Amino acid sequence: SRYGLFPFACSLDTVGVLTRTVQDAAITVNAMKGIDDKDMTSWDSSNIDLTSKLNNEVKGKKLFYIKEIVNVENASSETKEHLDNFYKTIEMCKKLGMEVEEVSIDKTLLNALPAIYVVISCAEATSNMSNLTGIVFGPRADGNNYEEMMKNYRTKGFSPLIKRRFIIGSYVLQKENKERYFNNAQRVRRLLVDAWKELYKTYDAVILPVGIGPAKKFENL
């Protein structure tokens, strides 16, 4: 998208999963975009019609892929096969008249992506869901006082994964930790966004391989 970089989980991820074509995704986003009076982070996108931008004219479009992402060291046979298919897709794009170029991004910046995602997404999760106390929102739990009720609800009402995210989010937002973790994660995110915007001054879109195989079990990560 030329409208910006979405490096973290958001509703647009769901659109990509539930639709099979670019046209379907454009129709879906057109229906869901706009200002939500209950969400101060939403913005007025009423002047953007994604379906109006769709056509079959791809000749002359410029795509890029990131060298540091596709150059996999000690790749497994499955990964090699996956990358072979990716390069075949690139050749198909070129035959259709598109330009595809390899670009390089600071690997240190790319390696910071997982940590940035964990810090910011967990901070947002614990902040956005702080109202789920079992008193104001959520099923009410038993307890002799409101503290016990909240503790019992949040202990029994969330999975281990969600509780782990809440703990991480609360930790990085604590006064003594915020500058070191949360604020620094935001600064690095800004560097990534700026790098992406700079690329979109030259290119129309990015093309990259998707993940391979089914999602791994937690014990195998």
Residue, then its C-alpha position, 0 to 999 in steps of 0.5 A: s500500500r502506498y498509504g503507509l506501512f502496517p508492520f503490526a497486527c491490525s484488522l487489515d491482516t484479517v482482510g488478507v486472510l479472508t479474501r482471495t483476490v485484490q479486488d475482494a480485499a479492496i471491496t472489503v476495506n472500502a466497506m469497513k474504512g472510515i471514522d469510528d466515533k468510538d475509536m480516536t485512532s481512526w481517520d477520515s478516509s472517505n475520499i479514498d476509493l480503493t476499487s477505483k484504482l483497480n485495473n488490469e494495466v500492470k505494464g510499467k509498474k515498479l516492484f521491489y523485494i528486500k535482499e536481506i529477507v530472501n537471502v536465507e542462510n542454510a536454507s532447508s529444502e522446503t525453504k529453497e523450494h519456496l524461494d524458487n517459486f518466489y523467483k518464478t513469480i518474479e519472472m512472471c511479473k517481468k513477462l507481464g511488463m512489470e519492473v522488479e528490483e532488489v533493494s537492501i535495508d539495514k539488516t540491524l533494523l530488520n532484525a529489530l522487527p520481532a522485538i518491536y512487534v512484541v513490545i508495542s503490541c503487548a503494550e497496546a493489548t494491556s492498555n486497550m484491555s485494561n477495562l476487562t476487569g469482570i466488573v465494568f466489562g467481562p463476566r463477573a468472577d467470585g471474590n470477597n472484594y473487588e480486588e479478588m473478583m478482578k484477580n479471579y476473572r483475569t486469572k481464569g478468563f484469559s489464556p496463558l498466551i494472553k496473560r503473558r502478553f498482558i504481563i509484558g505490556s505492563y512491564v514495558l509501560q512501567k515508569e522505570n521501563k518505559e523509556r528503555y523499552f516502549n519509547n525505544a521501540q517506537r523510535v525504531r518503528r519510526l525508522l522502519v516506516d521512514a525507510w518504507k516511505e522512502l522506497y515508495k517514492t520510487y516503487d509502486a509495491v513490494i513483493l515478498p514470499v509468504g511464510i512456509g508450512p503450517a504454524k509451528k507449535f509453541e514447544n517447537l519455536 
